Amino acid sequence: MNWDQIEGNWKQFKGKVKEKWGMLTDDELNTIGGKRDRLAGKIQEKYGIMKEEADKQLHEFLNSNGNSRIN
């Protein structure tokens, strides 16, 4: 799976994201729209973490959901 596929299936994928990062609102998830950089930025903002940590968490989350080819 690549980011184009995630973006195309964002409605299904965002439920998993909300389970992991529950502080993200539905409006924020709709605004993110499957864009990896927006998602990482919003995780960073909401959880008060460094960009590198947000990227690491996102990478680990994607790998744990069988999306190991996503960069």
N, C-alpha and C positions, 0 to 999 in steps of 0.2 A: 504494500500500500504506500502511496506517496501523498504529498500534501494536496495535490490536485484532487485526488480521490477523497481525502478527508474533507476538503472544502465542499465538494459535491455532495457528501453525505453528512454534513455538519449537524443536521437535525438529530440524526441518530447518535453521532459521536459525542455531542455536547452533554448528553445525559451521563456518560462515563466521566467526563471532565468535571461535571457538577458533583458527582459522588466523591471524587478525589479532592477537589478544591471547592468546598461548600460555601465559602465566602463570596464566590463569584455569583452575581445575580443573573437572572434570565436575560435582562436587558443587556448586560455586559457580554454575555455569551452570544447574544444575537449580533451585537456590534463587532465582536471578534470575527465572526463569520468564517471560521476555519483557518484564519491566518495565523501561522505559527508565531511570528514576531509579536503580534498583538496579544496572543494568549500568554506568551512568556512575560511580556510587559505587564499585563494585568495581574498575573500571579505575583510578580515582583512587587507591584504597587500594593496589592491587597494584603500580602503576607509580610511586607517589610523586609524583604530579603534582597541580596545582591543579584544582579543579572545572571552571574555565573551559576548561582544556586538555583534560580528559577529555570535556567536552561537544563541543568542537571536533573532536577525533579521532573521536568517535562520529558526529557530523554528516557529516564527510567520508567516513567508512566507509560510511554508509548511502547517501550520494549516489553513491559509486563503485559501489555494488551495484544501482543503478537504482531506489532508493527515495527519490527527491528530494522526495516529498511528506510525508515523515516529519519531524515537528518534535520 
